[in-house]
Amino acid sequence: MRLKPLVVLTDAPFHSPDIDGVTIQQVANRSLEIDPVNIYIIGPSKYHAEYDQLTSLTNGGTFNSSSEIQLSSEKIFNRPVAKLSLLEYSGYVGEKFTYDASASYGFGEDKLTYDWDLDGDGTFEIIDGSAQVSKTYASTFDDYIQVRVSDELGSSTMSAKVTVSSASRQQLPQITNLQSTLLDEQTAKITFTSNVEHALLSLNGLPTGTITVNNGQGEITLGDLAGAVEVTLIPYSETLGKGAAQTIIIDPREPQTSPTISSSPTKNPEPTAVLKTPDTGSYCFVGRELRCQ
């Protein structure tokens, strides 16, 4: 995640709307979508007032082309780096969203300050707040939030897409009844139910493909098990997005008991296993690469 300054060298004012109809607000909105771009203008001081709206909306600045070239470089490249823990957030009306910018860092001696725009209007309603803030949305929302991080050397911003849906929790993609059965010392069968048509599959943290759910039932068979394998399934729908991950640990070396299930998978070494899906009957050797036959 890097700072993205856009430096404009000019000797004239801008047109708004431009020849192609683009307005300043559209430019500012586009800058947020690319996490974001901070726009700096280097030009004659007599035009600075006309660029103030653009540089303010994009957390940039203006510099005099005849006397502030060196200052512009210092301000742009020595400013702090704003970072958010996620680039996208999604959830539902009434849920609490927590945004974390504690990974941000600066190059000056002063302590970083944090300003937040959590309603997507371009105005930072939280000034000198904490590195982590929370908000509960009372209605649907589909826009960008942003944080501005500052110290004595300057400031930078970071944005993230936030989608707040009105769908109820009952409509969330889910995986339920996740179970495993050892067929022999090296083979295990995993079954589950889901309210969506697909489940994303990972073995020991390595994504390996998609499992098709037929009539609410999903099934996979793992063969050639040389040791414990952590199987993670994430329900997925093109309309509802991803649901909560479910993880089950298969270990043919242990007596067959109730499987260990977790909703927060951990990474293990790459698996040595053969995956067979009932809908295709194909075998896929899983390791550093996926090869099917």
N, C-alpha and C positions, 0 to 999 in steps of 0.2 A: 504494500500500500504506500504510494509515494505522493508527495505534493504535486499538484498539477497547476502551475501558473501559466497563464496566457498573457504574453507581453505584446501590446499593440504599439507600434511606432507610427505616429501620425503627425501631420501638419495641418489638419483640418477637422472641423466638427463632424459629428455623425448625422445620419439621417434616420429618423424614426417616425413611421416605418421605413425600412430600407427599400431599395429598388424592387426586391423580391417580396416585399410585404412583411418581412420579419420585424417584430417590435423588440424593444429592450426587455420587456417582461418575458418574451419567448426565449431570448438569449439567456436570461437569468434562470429560467426553468430548465433549460437544456444543461446548464452548468451543474445544476443539482443532480441530474441524472448520471453524470460521470464523476461523481463522488468527492467534491465537485471541482470544477475549474475556477480558480480565482483569477480575475481579469485585472491587469495592470495597464495603465495608459501612460506612455511617454510621449509628450508633445508640448506645444507652446502653452504657457500658463494661461493665456487668455481663453483657452477652450476647456480648462479644467472643470469649470462649473457645469458645463454641458455634459461632461462624462461622470459627474458625481453619482447620478442615479444608477448607472451601469456598474460602476466600481463598488458602490455601497451594497447593491443587491447580490453581488458575487464575492463580497469580502476582499476586494482588491484595493487599488489605490492609484493615485496619479502622481507623476513626476515631471519636472521641467526638463525638456530635452536639451536645453542649453547649459544646465548647471547641476543636474541631479542624476546623471547616468550611473556614477559609482554608487551613490546612495540607493538607487533603485535595486542594484545587484545585492547590496548588503541586506536590504529589507526583505527581498524576495527569498534569498537562499539561506538566511539565518533565522527565519521565523520558525516557530515551533511546529511540530507535526501533530495534527489532530487524527486520532484513530478511534474507531468504534469497534466493539467486539464482534458485531455482525453487520453485513451489508444489506440484509433484508430481514424484516420482522413481519409475522403474520399471526393473527389471532381473532378473537371475537369480541363483540360489544360486551362491556362489563368486565372484561379481563384486565389485569394489570400488566402493562408493558414496562419492562425495565431496560434502560439504555445505559451502557457502560463505556466511558471514554477514558478509563484509568490507564490504558496503555499509551496514551499520548505522552509526548516528551518534548522538551525544549532545549535550547542551547544557551540560554541566558542564566543569570544568577537568581532572578526572581521566581517565586512560586507560580505555577501555572494557574490561570483562572479559566472558568468554564461558563459559557453562555449557551442557552438552549432555545431552539425553535421547535416546539413539539406539535404545533398545529398546522404546519405547512404554509404559513402565510408570508414567510420571508422575514418576519420580525422576531427577534430574540426576546421572548417574554420572561425568560429566567436569566438574570444577569448575576455574574459572580456566584454561580451555584456550585454544587459539588460535582465530582467526576462521574457520579452515578445518580440518575434521576429516574423516577417512575411516573407513569400517567395511565389513567383508566379512561378509555374512550366511551362516551355515552351514546355515540352514533357511529355509523359506518365511516370509514376513512380510507382513502387511497391516494397517498401523496408521499412527500419526502420530509423527514425530520432532519435537523442538522445541529451540530455542536460547533461552537467557535472556541478555540483554545488560544490564549494570549499570554505573553510575557513582555518584558521591556523591549524585546527585539522585534516584536510584531505579532501577527496572529494568522491562523489558518483555520479552515473549516473542513468538516467531513459530513457527508450526508448518507442516509439509508432509506430505502423504500419501506414503507409501512402500509400493510393492508389489514384493515379491521373489517371483518365480515359480520353480517347479522345472522348467519346460520347457527342453529342450535348445536349443542355438543353432541346430540344424538346423531347428527349428520356427519360427524367427523369420521374419516377413514379409520377403521379399527381392525386389529387382529385379535382374535379371541380363541380360546380352547387350544392353545399351542401345546402340542404333546409330541413325545418321541418314543419310538419302540426299537429296541435292538433286535434285528433280524438274525444276526450271527455276530461273531467276534469282530467283524470288520465292516458291518453294514447296519445302517440305522435308517428308519423311516420316520419322517416328520410330517405331521398333519396339523392343520389349523383351519379356522373359519374366518371369513372376512366379509364386510358389507360393501367392498369395492372389488373391482375386477383384476387388480394387479397387486403384487407385492415385490418390492425391491429386495434382492438377496445379497447378503455379504457373508463371507466365511472368514473368521478371524480378522474382521475389519477390512477385508479386501472385497470391494464390489464385484459381483460375478454375473449379474444378469437380473432378469425379471421372471417371476413365477406367475402364470396365469391362474386365476381363481375361477373355477367353474361351478355355477349354482351355489356360490357361497363357500365352497370347499376347496382348499389348497393342499397340495401334497408334493413332497420331494423325497428322494432317496439318496443317501450318501453312502458310497462304497469305498473300499480300500482305505479305511480309517486306520492311520498309524498311531493316533493319539487323540487327545482331547481337541474338539473343534467347536468353536463358538459360532453359532448360526444366528444371524440377525435378519429379521424381516421387517420391512417398513411398508405399511399399506399405502397405496397410491391411487389417486383418481385425477384425471385430467381436469375435472370441474372443481373438486374439493381440495386438491393438493395432497400433501403428505400428512399421514397420521403419526402417532407415537410409535417408535421402534420397539419391537419385542425381541428379546435375545434368549436363546436356549443353548446350554452347553452339553455337548454329547461327548462322553468319554467311554469307549468300549472296554477300557481296562478296569473300570469300576463295576461293581454289581449293578444290575439294572434296577434303578429306583426312580422315584419321581425326579424329573429333570429340574435343574436349577434355571430359573427364569429371571431375567433382569430387564429393566427398561432403560438402563444406561450402560451400553456395551463398552468393554475395554479392549484395547488392542493386544493381540497375541502374535506369535510368529506366524508366518504364512502357512496355510493348511496344506496337508498332503491328503487329498481326498478326490473321489470321483463322484460327480453329481449326475443324477439321472432324473429327468423331469418326465412325469407321466404323459404329458400332452405331446411330446416329441419323441420320447424314447431314446434320445441321444445322450451320449456320455461326454462330459466335459472335464478334462484334467485341469485342476485348479492349482496354480502355483504362481510363478511370476508372470505367466501369461495364460490365457484361456484358449484351449485348443479343443474343438468339438469334432466328433466323427459319428 
